Amino acid sequence: MEDEEFQQFLLGVKEKDVQMDEMLTGISHSLSGLKQNAQGINRELGKQHNLLADIEDQTEHSNKELEGANKRMTKILKDTRGVNFCMYIICLLLLLGIAGAIVLVVRM
């Protein structure tokens, strides 16, 4: 009787071992998939890092160009302030002349 009980016990243990092996195989497949996903994410992060570095370089270059253009524009505006005042006076005189011509035409 003990021998039969022991055989039943061993059979139960073997069944549990088979179930555990199946579960461990499933876990192994899942971990393998996770590893592949992690490697893919790592590759993508590397690409994104390179792209961000390129964008940063381009942005710095653009900022330098804009600073230079801003300095040139400021200098041009400072240099042309007197010219602008003369242009305003000329435009005002021209408008007054046109208004006078319109008044003359209307009176006729």
JORAFEN-V839334 format. One line per field, one symbol per residue. ss: DSSP state (a for helix, b for strand, c for the rest). Layout:
ss->???
This chain:
ss->caaaaaaaaaaaaaaaaaaaaaaaaaaaaaaaaaaaaaaaaaaaaaaaaaaaaaaaaaaaaaaaaaaaaaaaaaaaaaacaaaaaaaaaaaaaaaaaaaaaaaaaaac
